Amino acid sequence: MRSPVLRFCLAVLVLSACAPYGSAIRAQEISNGIFHLKPLRPVAELRAEALRATPPQEKGQFRKPDLVELVKLDPTIKLDIRYASSDNFLSTPMYSQARAFLQRPAAEALLRAGQKLHAEGYGIVIHDAYRPWYVTKMFWDATPDDKKIFVADPAQGSKHNRGCAVDMSLYDLKTGKEVAMPSVYDEMTPRAFADYPGGTAEERRTRAILRTAMESEGFTVYPNEWWHFDYKDWQDYPIMNVRFEDLGSTVQSKAHGGGYMQLSIH
């Protein structure tokens, strides 16, 4: 699944096999532009279990987390935080607040990419950025095995947990409308692959514009999701599990090797 060629083949095989039933699959899984998935267990049960769990312990030296709230850096950034509403693949709010944070170097790189996108006539739409670890565990435990290539293993932690991954799309600066891409956000099908050859020429063009701008500033696209970009220095930051409602001007979070680390929030 990691090779672009293998992903292309899977996309062709799956879509060819399902061609007569493609509209039925969309009707069942995609409604009003939202991909829906029936969780393996009740979300309330998964949440309670995840909040009791402990993130994986890490060894080594990490940089002090310095999370920056993105809309405070650039007012042209639009937020569409699906996990703060029921408009997400689990149809249940994951966050209590619609906010988006990145580590400062990643945030500054995102702004530089945004300037390049503005020159192309596009603005940035943010769907997710920093994500507490317990939410990653909920996603993993809720998702069937055949779709786990689209969610991070909590035993390893997600780059979202480190404040170094962003889920995003584009909007047209003239109309203010989000542009169409080959798949909807969080869609767990081959259409979501970063190199998926289908969709319209215009959808592939805007996907390429987004990817080019982000890669030019030190981000790498996740091969299975065109919207997901990881910042190059993600290894320098620890896995975090601070809920949005607990983020203040300065908060303390227990480090996974013991002791406490100071988190600066701006």
C-alpha positions in Angstrom: 0.0 0.0 0.0 3.0 2.3 0.3 4.0 2.2 -3.4 2.2 4.7 -5.7 2.0 1.9 -8.3 0.3 -0.4 -5.8 -2.1 2.3 -4.8 -3.0 3.0 -8.4 -3.7 -0.7 -9.0 -5.8 -1.0 -6.0 -7.8 2.1 -7.0 -8.4 0.7 -10.5 -9.4 -2.7 -9.2 -11.7 -1.5 -6.5 -13.4 1.1 -8.6 -13.7 -1.3 -11.6 -15.2 -4.0 -9.4 -17.6 -1.6 -7.8 -18.5 0.3 -11.0 -22.1 -0.9 -11.2 -22.6 -0.1 -7.5 -20.5 3.0 -7.2 -23.5 5.3 -6.7 -24.8 3.0 -4.0 -21.5 3.0 -2.1 -21.5 6.8 -2.2 -25.1 7.0 -1.0 -24.3 4.7 2.0 -21.0 6.3 3.0 -21.1 9.9 1.8 -23.9 12.3 2.7 -23.7 16.1 2.1 -20.0 15.9 1.4 -19.3 14.0 4.6 -17.8 10.4 4.7 -19.6 8.3 7.4 -18.4 5.1 8.9 -20.2 2.9 11.4 -17.7 2.5 14.4 -16.9 -0.9 15.6 -18.0 0.0 19.1 -20.1 2.9 20.6 -18.2 6.2 20.5 -19.0 7.0 24.1 -17.4 3.7 25.2 -14.4 4.3 23.0 -14.0 7.8 24.5 -14.1 6.7 28.1 -11.6 4.0 27.4 -9.3 6.3 25.5 -9.3 8.9 28.2 -8.3 6.3 30.7 -5.4 5.1 28.5 -1.8 6.3 28.6 0.1 7.4 25.5 3.2 5.4 24.5 6.3 6.2 26.5 9.1 7.8 24.5 12.8 8.1 25.2 15.1 10.9 24.1 15.3 14.6 24.1 12.5 16.7 22.6 12.0 20.3 21.8 9.7 22.3 24.2 6.2 22.3 22.6 5.2 25.8 21.3 1.7 25.4 19.9 0.4 28.4 17.9 -3.2 29.0 17.1 -3.3 29.3 13.3 -6.1 31.8 12.8 -4.3 34.3 15.0 -1.4 34.3 12.6 -3.4 34.7 9.4 -7.0 35.9 9.4 -7.5 34.5 5.8 -7.2 31.0 7.1 -10.6 29.4 7.3 -11.5 26.7 9.9 -13.7 23.8 9.1 -12.9 21.6 12.1 -15.1 18.7 11.4 -14.2 16.9 14.6 -15.8 19.7 16.6 -19.1 18.8 15.2 -21.0 15.7 14.0 -19.9 16.3 10.4 -17.1 13.7 10.5 -16.6 10.1 9.7 -17.8 8.9 13.2 -20.8 11.4 13.2 -19.9 12.5 16.7 -18.0 15.5 18.0 -14.5 14.7 19.1 -13.4 18.2 20.2 -15.2 20.6 22.5 -13.8 23.6 20.5 -13.3 24.3 16.8 -9.6 25.4 17.0 -6.4 24.5 15.2 -2.8 24.6 16.5 0.6 23.7 15.1 4.1 23.9 16.5 5.5 27.3 15.7 8.0 26.3 13.0 5.3 24.2 11.2 2.8 27.1 11.5 5.3 29.6 10.0 6.0 27.2 7.2 2.2 26.8 6.6 2.0 30.6 6.4 4.7 30.7 3.7 2.9 28.0 1.8 -0.3 30.1 2.1 1.4 33.1 0.5 2.3 31.0 -2.5 -1.3 29.7 -2.6 -2.6 33.2 -2.5 -0.6 34.0 -5.6 -2.4 31.2 -7.3 -5.8 32.6 -6.2 -6.4 30.2 -3.3 -6.8 30.4 0.5 -6.3 27.7 3.1 -9.0 25.7 4.8 -8.0 23.8 7.9 -9.8 20.6 8.9 -7.5 19.5 11.7 -4.0 20.1 13.1 -2.8 19.3 16.6 -4.8 16.3 17.9 -4.8 14.9 21.4 -3.5 11.3 21.6 -6.7 10.0 23.1 -8.6 11.0 19.9 -6.1 9.1 17.8 -6.8 6.0 19.9 -10.6 6.5 19.4 -10.2 6.6 15.7 -8.1 3.5 15.6 -10.4 1.5 17.8 -13.5 2.6 15.9 -12.2 1.8 12.4 -12.5 -1.6 10.7 -9.2 -3.3 9.8 -9.7 -2.9 6.1 -9.7 0.9 6.6 -6.9 1.3 9.1 -4.5 2.6 6.5 -6.4 5.8 6.9 -5.9 6.2 10.7 -2.8 6.3 12.9 -1.8 3.5 15.3 -1.9 4.9 18.8 0.9 2.6 19.8 3.1 4.7 17.6 1.3 8.0 18.0 0.3 10.3 15.2 2.2 13.3 13.9 -1.0 15.2 14.7 -0.3 14.3 18.3 3.0 16.1 18.0 1.5 19.3 16.6 3.3 18.7 13.3 0.5 17.5 10.9 -2.2 19.4 9.3 -5.4 18.3 7.4 -6.3 21.0 4.9 -7.8 22.0 1.6 -8.2 25.1 -0.5 -10.9 27.8 -1.1 -11.2 30.2 -4.0 -10.2 33.7 -2.9 -12.7 35.3 -5.3 -15.8 33.2 -4.4 -14.9 32.1 -0.9 -16.0 28.6 -1.8 -14.0 25.5 -1.0 -12.6 23.8 -4.2 -13.4 20.3 -5.3 -10.8 17.6 -4.9 -10.9 14.0 -6.2 -12.4 12.8 -2.9 -14.1 14.5 0.1 -12.2 15.0 3.3 -11.7 11.9 5.4 -13.0 9.6 2.7 -11.6 6.1 3.2 -11.5 4.9 -0.4 -8.7 4.9 -3.1 -10.0 8.3 -4.2 -8.3 9.8 -1.2 -4.8 8.6 -2.3 -2.5 11.5 -3.0 -1.6 10.0 -6.4 -5.1 8.8 -7.3 -5.4 9.1 -11.1 -9.2 9.6 -11.2 -11.4 12.6 -10.6 -11.6 15.5 -13.0 -8.7 17.3 -14.5 -9.6 20.4 -12.4 -9.7 18.4 -9.2 -6.3 16.9 -9.9 -4.9 20.4 -10.8 -6.0 22.0 -7.5 -4.8 18.9 -5.6 -1.4 19.4 -7.2 -1.3 23.1 -6.5 -1.9 22.4 -2.8 0.8 19.6 -2.7 3.4 21.7 -4.5 3.0 24.7 -2.2 3.2 22.5 1.0 6.1 20.4 -0.2 8.1 23.6 -1.0 7.9 24.6 2.6 9.0 21.3 4.3 5.8 19.3 4.4 5.3 15.8 3.0 1.9 14.5 1.9 0.7 11.3 3.4 0.3 8.9 0.5 -3.1 7.6 1.5 -4.7 11.1 2.1 -4.2 14.1 -0.2 -5.3 16.5 2.6 -2.7 15.3 5.2 0.7 17.0 5.4 3.5 16.2 7.9 6.1 18.8 8.8 9.7 17.8 8.4 10.8 18.2 12.1 8.0 16.1 13.6 10.5 13.8 15.3 11.7 16.7 17.4 8.4 17.0 19.4 6.8 14.7 21.9 3.4 13.0 21.7 0.9 15.2 23.5 -2.4 14.4 25.0 -3.8 17.8 26.2 -7.4 18.3 25.4 -8.5 21.6 23.7 -10.4 22.7 26.7 -7.3 22.3 28.9 -5.1 24.5 26.6 -4.5 27.8 28.2 -1.8 30.5 27.9 0.6 28.1 29.6 -0.3 24.5 30.7 1.6 21.6 32.1 1.4 18.1 30.6 2.9 15.0 32.1 5.7 13.8 29.9 5.6 10.2 28.9 9.0 9.4 30.3 7.9 10.8 33.7 8.1 14.3 35.1 6.4 17.3 33.4 6.9 19.3 30.3 5.8 22.9 29.9 3.6 23.7 26.9 3.5 27.2 25.6 0.2 28.1 23.8 -0.2 31.2 21.7 
